[in-house]
Amino acid sequence: MNVQELGRILSDMYKKAPHGKQVAKIHLFGVKYANVIQRNNHSIKDIVAASGINISYATEVSKGIKLSEYVVPKD
């Protein structure tokens, strides 16, 4: 999975999030795709830039990646 694909997924998750839940969905993205991002040494800032959302959300993706060591997403 490349940066552009991850950016599209992040954008979709953000746009489809219920009002007030966008940041939680960004965290969830980090949790779900942490392995892909880390294994391929993708830049979080590049992924966020590709998504079209505010670059400041790169911090929130990073938080999700860190959380991935401790949580498992529900289906």
Secondary structure, DSSP 8 states (H G I E B T S, - for coil): --HHHHHHHHHHHHHHS-TT-HHHHHHHHHHHHHHHHHHTT--HHHHHHHHTS-GGGHHHHHHHHHHTTT-----
